[in-house]
Each structure stands twice: as structure tokens, then as C-alpha cells.
């Protein structure tokens, strides 16, 4: 069973060995294996590049969120102060229940007995 954790250098060494002993029938498979490993390395490097970009963007957005949070706190404080100044506002009296009639004022059909 072949080693599952082969490195690109191991594949290139196998290519050199195949050329020394003139076993060219192995070369197409080794070339394909090297190509797959190279593609994986390029993909991983691209992922690291994207990760760095995303971290930078995340830091910028975090700073923006912090400044917006501070601004929100200041606005809430101003709103609270303005509400305390307007606390002398009078509200109209609530309307009486049942249009001013109490339950005892109603004419009940059984009251006449």
C-alpha cells in the first residue's frame, strides 16, 4: 500500500528514479500526481490570501461598529435628557367606562320583581 501522505518532492524523486531506470510507463501517473499536488498547494495559498483580506475587512467593520455603538449611546443619552425635560406634559383624562353609566344604573329585566 502506498503512503497516503506523499509530498511533491517524493513524487519528483520517483520521476527522477523512473527516468534513471528508463521506466517511462510510470511517468504519466507521476506527472498527474504532481499536478494534483500543485493544484492543492495553489488553492491553499489562495485560501490564505482570502483569509488575510477577510481579517482586514473584519477589523475595519469592527472599528465601524464600535464608533456606531458610541454614537448610539450618545443619541440615547440625548433622547433620555430631552424626555426628562418634557416630563411636564399633561395627558387628557381617560373616558369613563360604559359611557358614564355604572353597572348598577342599567335597567335589568329582572330588577322589577
N, C-alpha and C positions, 0 to 999 in steps of 0.2 A: 504494500500500500504506500502510495506517495505521501510525502509530508504535506499536510494541508496548509502550513504556514510558510510557503515558499516566498522568497524575496526576489525582486527583479534581478539582483546581482547573481542569485543562484541560477536563474533561467539563462542569463547571459553566459555564465560559466558552462552550463550544459550545451549552449550553442557552440562555444569555442571547442569543447570536447568533441562534439559531433563533427565539426569541421576538421579536427586533427585526425580523427579515425575515418573520415570520409563517409559518415553515415548521414547523408543529406536527406534521407526519408524522414528523419526526426525534426528537421528544421521548420517545416510549415507549422507544426503543432507548437514548437517552442516560440516561433515568431508570434503566433496568435496569443499565447500565454503572456508574452512580454507586452503585447499591445493592450490586453485587458488590464494588466497591472499598471501600465502607464496611464490608461484612461481613469482608473480608480484614483491614482495619485493626483491627476489634474482636477478631478471632481472634488477631492478633499481640499485641495488648495483653494478652489473657488468657494467652497463652503466656508473656509476660514476667512476669506476676504469678505464674504457677505456677512459673516458674524461680526467682524470688526466694524463694518458700516452700520449694522443694526445696533450695535452697542453705542456708537456715536450718536445715532438718531435718538436712542432711548435716553441718553444723558441730556440731550437738548430738550426733549419733551419733558423730562423730569424737572428741569430748571423752569420751563414754562409753566408747568403745573404748580410748582411752588410759588411762583410770582402771582399766578391767578388766585391761589388759595389766600395769599396775603391780601390781595385786592378785595376778595370776597369778604374776608374778616373785617376789613376797614369799612366796606359798604354796609355790612350787617350792624356794625357798631354805630355808624351814622344813622341808619334806619331806626335802631333802638333809641338813640338820643332824640330823634325827631318825634318818635311816638310818645316819649315821656313828656315832651313839650306840649303835645296836642291832647294830653290826657284829660283836659278840662272840657272836652266836647260832651254836650248833653244829648241824650238819646230820647226819642219820644216814648211816652208811657205805653205799655202794651195794652192792646184792646182787651176789654173784659171778656171772659169766657161766656159762651152761649148768648152772645149779643146783649149782655147786661142782665139777663134773666137767670136767676138761680134755679136749681132743680126743684126747689120747693115752690116756686112761683108757677110752675107749669100746671096746666089743667089735666089732671089724670082722670081717665074714665072711671076709676074705682073710688075716687075721692067722695062721690056724692052719696055713698051708702049710709 
